[in-house]
Every structure is written in C-alpha cells, then in structure tokens.
C-alpha cells in the first residue's frame, strides 16, 4: 500500500500507450513494488517527444493524491532522465 507523501529513490519508468485514452503515458517498470496501474506525473515533453517503450529513471518520486481520489507518483521537479 502506498502512503501519501512517501518518497522513493532511483525509480525506473517507461512510456506506454494507454488503451483507455490512446495517449502516451508514463508508468513504473514492473518489479519495483508499485501497483501496475499507477502513473507518474512528469513534464509533457516526456510523453510527446519520446516513443512508446522509452525507459527513464528519476532521482525520486513522491506519492500524491488528486482531489478526486486518484493516487499517482510525481517525479522530482517533474524530470525524467532517459536511459
């Protein structure tokens, strides 16, 4: 279970095509302890400029929650670094 405000260091992410929205989104790679449906909030350029399947790392992410209830991860300074 993720706790709001918890930070995680050196997390790996990938871009993927979300079948529900037909948009490129960013999610953690599997086997890092995150739920499979959680998304990461980052700068739009990472979704627009990189193809599906691009792998990134981030210094840290924080567990956050939207007012309507969705939990997500927010990258430090919304920055991802391509691997």
C-alpha positions as CSV (number, residue, x, y, z in Angstrom):
1,X,0.0,0.0,0.0
2,X,1.3,3.4,-0.9
3,X,1.3,6.2,1.7
4,X,0.7,9.8,0.5
5,X,3.9,11.8,0.9
6,X,6.3,8.8,0.8
7,X,9.4,9.3,-1.4
8,X,11.1,6.6,-3.4
9,X,14.6,7.0,-4.9
10,X,16.0,5.9,-8.3
11,X,12.8,4.6,-9.9
12,X,12.7,3.3,-13.5
13,X,9.8,4.2,-15.7
14,X,8.6,3.6,-19.3
15,X,6.4,5.3,-21.8
16,X,3.4,3.3,-22.9
17,X,0.2,3.7,-25.0
18,X,-2.8,3.9,-22.7
19,X,-5.5,1.9,-24.4
20,X,-8.2,3.8,-22.5
21,X,-7.2,7.3,-23.7
22,X,-5.0,6.5,-26.7
23,X,-2.3,8.8,-25.2
24,X,1.3,8.1,-24.3
25,X,1.7,7.9,-20.5
26,X,4.5,7.0,-18.1
27,X,4.4,4.2,-15.6
28,X,7.0,2.4,-13.3
29,X,8.7,-0.7,-14.7
30,X,7.4,-3.9,-13.1
31,X,9.0,-5.5,-10.0
32,X,9.6,-2.2,-8.2
33,X,6.8,-2.6,-5.7
34,X,4.3,-0.2,-7.3
35,X,0.8,-1.1,-8.3
36,X,0.6,-1.9,-12.0
37,X,-1.9,0.8,-12.8
38,X,-0.1,3.8,-11.2
39,X,1.1,6.6,-13.4
40,X,3.8,9.2,-13.0
41,X,3.3,12.9,-13.4
42,X,6.1,14.5,-15.4
43,X,6.7,17.2,-17.9
44,X,4.6,16.8,-21.0
45,X,7.7,16.7,-23.2
46,X,8.5,13.2,-22.0
47,X,5.2,12.0,-23.3
48,X,5.3,14.0,-26.5
49,X,8.9,13.7,-27.6
50,X,9.7,10.0,-26.7
51,X,8.2,6.9,-28.3
52,X,6.3,4.2,-26.6
53,X,8.7,1.9,-24.7
54,X,11.4,4.5,-23.8
55,X,12.9,3.8,-20.4
56,X,13.6,6.6,-17.9
57,X,15.0,7.0,-14.4
58,X,14.2,9.7,-11.9
59,X,16.1,10.9,-8.8
60,X,13.0,10.4,-6.7
61,X,9.2,10.3,-6.8
62,X,6.6,11.3,-4.2
63,X,3.3,9.5,-3.7
64,X,0.5,12.1,-4.3
65,X,-3.3,12.0,-4.5
66,X,-5.6,14.0,-6.7
67,X,-8.6,15.8,-5.2
68,X,-10.9,13.3,-7.0
69,X,-9.1,10.5,-5.3
70,X,-6.6,9.1,-7.9
71,X,-3.1,8.2,-6.4
72,X,-0.1,8.9,-8.6
73,X,3.7,9.4,-8.5
74,X,5.2,12.8,-9.0
75,X,8.8,13.0,-10.3
76,X,11.1,15.4,-8.5
77,X,10.9,18.6,-10.5
78,X,8.8,16.6,-12.9
79,X,12.1,15.5,-14.6
80,X,12.9,12.1,-16.0
81,X,16.2,11.0,-17.4
82,X,16.4,8.8,-20.5
83,X,18.4,5.6,-20.0
